[in-house]
Amino acid sequence: MENIAAQLKRGISRQFSTGSLRKNSGTFSFTRQSSLDPRRHNNLRFSFGRQSSLDPNRTATSGGTPLDQLSVPDNLDSTMHLLFMASQGDVASVQDLLTNKAVDVNSIDLDGRTALHIAACEGHVDVVKLLLTNKANIDARDRWGSTAAADAKYYGNVDIYNILKARGAKVPKVRKTPMTVSNPREVPEYELNPLELQVRKADGISKGSYQVAKWNGTKVSVKILDKDSYSDPDSINAFKHELTLLEKVRHPNVVQFVGAVTQNIPMMIVSEYHPKGDLGSYLQKKGRLSPSKALRFALDIARGMNYLHECKPDPIIHCDLKPKNILLDSGGQLKVAGFGLVKLSKISAKKAKLSQPEAFVDRSNMYVAPEIYKDEIFDRSIDAFSFGLILYEMIEGAPPFHPKPPEEVAKLICIEGTRPPFKLIKSKGYPTDLKELIEECWDPAPVVRPTFSEVIVRLDKIVSSCSKHGWWKDTFKLPWK
């Protein structure tokens, strides 16, 4: 018994030291900790009998001692006292604590567990009824996302489960995510608390695409894995692949990864939010860009793509570089996004092929390289091809072969080998070097297309030349100013 009392005191002392108790007007109240914090020391947390149905380290006893042999230690905090009595099924003591001691019925421990969670686990029907009478939160979720109803169902406490369901209690449909770890200490560093995310329900936005949300008051972009995907290995592998790539990239011209939710349903990927939208929408609104802005944007894209292509040990080939996948931040800088969505099969160190062409080949994508369109073996030069078409559009002020339908344009470019005509690039006095760069980027032969490191060097030379000769002096500014 002395050992159990010591465990409880250590647990309570730790709650004070880690900030889970906040002093307010002379009284203490529990506040929720960061869920899924892998740095917590679970061996210092006292466990009240049966644990959450989603806890990867479930135990049936407290410190190896059956619950019916325990008695409440002296000087126990009132909240812990409530949870302890709920685990014991002591209706009178629970009533006394709620009525005379004014303990909050929804008080939580370090794992976000309420008295209702614990009573539901242990099968104490009368305690559950009493807690509900005192307005216990029927859908409160613990740190693993479990509810009282889910716990009652897991431990076979049918009567309690039926009582909770009759009152409209929610039960998580999926107990575990496909990425659930066996030990809380193995939770990835990027893991976010889903309770800190507020996803805005927007018309026309479906799961699987990025949408606006708030994370701790800051706007972010959130991609939610569709509920039907949890049983689909391909969807899960695609989610993991995108997450793996986003986690490791860091560059001013690549979209910034914020974190992810992988231990709770729904699973989500969170990245930085760009209020100015994507380059596609920007070009649709602005039309032809000034020469200085077109070059500055081109350098932003080239720098971001060069970083992806130079990633070690394997280059990241975008495969879907287009204006819609290039975001504009509040400072007017472009950031490459949308990479990691296409699943590839490696042929060699530098060659690859689409693993699922029927799923990834979009016949209406006018920016796609012929190798992708025709499902051939390709290398990273396919991204240079797309870049050439994007640079053309920024300078000419309209997509290739506008106003032809995208499907027809893609066929003209990829099957018939036709390239869009230059109009403004001649009449506006653009240097011939820029036209040559575009033509090399969209050359049918991959070996002719420049790497992005070469593109950056050539764009820098064009910028310097224009500045030296005083061209575009009214609009031109060096990209780094």
C-alpha positions, 0 to 999 in steps of 0.5 A, a space after each residue: 500500500 505504501 508503494 501505491 501511495 508513493 506512486 500516486 504522490 509522484 504522479 500528482 507532484 509531476 502534474 504540478 511540475 509539468 504545468 498540468 495544474 493551473 492556479 486560479 483564484 486560490 484553487 487548482 484546476 486541471 488543464 489539458 496537456 499537449 496530447 501525444 507528447 512523446 517525451 512524457 515519462 509514463 512510468 511516473 504516471 499512476 494508472 487507474 485500473 483499465 486504461 483507454 481502449 486506444 492506449 498502446 500500453 494498456 494494463 488491467 491493474 494499477 502497479 500490479 495490485 488489483 484495484 479492489 485491494 487499494 484504498 485512497 491515500 491521504 492528501 490526495 488531490 480532489 481531482 485524482 480523488 474523483 478519478 480514483 473513486 470512479 475506478 472503485 465504483 464508490 457512488 457515495 464518495 463520487 457524489 460527495 466529491 461532486 456535491 460537497 467538494 465542488 469537484 468538476 465532473 469533467 476534470 481530467 488527468 494527464 491523459 485527458 481521462 475523465 471519471 466517465 472514461 474510467 467508470 466506463 472501463 471498469 463497468 460501474 453502471 451506477 457511477 456512470 449514471 451519477 456522472 451523467 446526471 451531473 452533466 459529464 461530457 459524454 463525448 470527451 476524448 482522451 489523449 488517444 482519441 477514445 471516448 467513454 462509449 468506446 472504452 465500454 464497448 472495448 471492455 465488454 461493458 454492454 450495459 454502460 455502452 447501451 446507456 451512453 449510446 442511448 444518450 447519443 454518445 459517439 464511438 470512433 469508427 476506427 480504433 487505430 490509424 494505420 500509422 499507430 505506434 506501439 509505444 507513445 515514446 515512438 510518436 513522431 516529432 512532427 505529430 500535432 494535437 488534433 484538438 489544436 486544429 480547427 478545420 473550416 468546412 468549405 463548399 467544394 472542398 473534399 477530403 484528400 485536397 488541401 483546405 484552410 484551417 487554424 492551428 493554435 490561431 495561425 492559418 494553415 493548409 490541411 490535407 485530410 485523408 478520406 475515411 474510405 482510404 484507411 483500409 486501402 494500402 495504396 492510399 496509406 502508402 501514398 499518404 506516408 510517401 507524401 509525408 516522408 518527403 514533406 518532412 525532410 525538405 526545407 527551402 525558401 522556395 518549397 512549401 513549408 511542412 508544419 506537422 501531421 496527425 497520424 495517431 488519431 482519426 482523421 489523419 492529416 498533413 499540415 503545411 503553411 498557408 498562402 493567402 495569395 493563392 497559386 500561380 495559376 489563379 494569379 496568372 488568370 487574374 493578371 495576364 502577362 507579367 512584367 519582364 522583371 516579375 516573370 524573371 523573378 518568379 522563374 528564379 523562385 521556381 527554378 531554385 525550389 525545383 533545383 533543391 528538390 532535384 538535388 535532394 540526397 540520396 534520391 532526387 525528388 522528381 515533381 512529375 506534376 509541376 504546373 501553375 496550380 502547384 506553385 504557391 504565392 506567399 504574402 511577400 510575393 515569393 513563389 513556393 513549389 508545392 504538390 510534389 510527392 503525390 505521384 508514385 514512381 517505380 525506380 528503373 535505375 539511379 536516374 530513371 523512373 516510371 509511373 507505378 500507376 499510370 492510369 491513376 496519375 496521367 491527366 490527359 487535360 494537363 497541358 504542362 505535362 511532359 510527353 514521357 509522362 503522357 505516353 507512360 514512358 521511362 523518364 528522368 528529372 528533365 520532365 520537370 524542366 519541360 513543364 517549367 518551360 511551358 510555365 515560363 512561356 505563359 508568364 511572358 506571353 500572358 496566356 496558356 499555350 495555344 489559348 483558347 484551345 481546350 486543355 485536352 487538345 493542347 496536351 495532345 498537340 504538345 505530347 503526341 504531335 510535338 507542336 509547340 506554342 508560337 512566340 508573340 510578345 517575346 519578340 515584340 516586347 524586346 525580350 533577349 533572345 537568350 530567354 526564348 532559347 532557354 524556353 525552347 531547350 526546356 521543352 525540347 522533345 529530347 530529354 538530354 537537351 533540356 537543361 538542369 535547374 542548376 543550369 537554368 538558374 545560372 542562365 536566368 541570372 545572366 539574363 537578369 544581369 544583362 538586362 540590368 547592365 543595358 538598362 532594359 526594362 528600367 521602369 519595371 526591372 528590379 534585381 530578384 534579390 532586392 
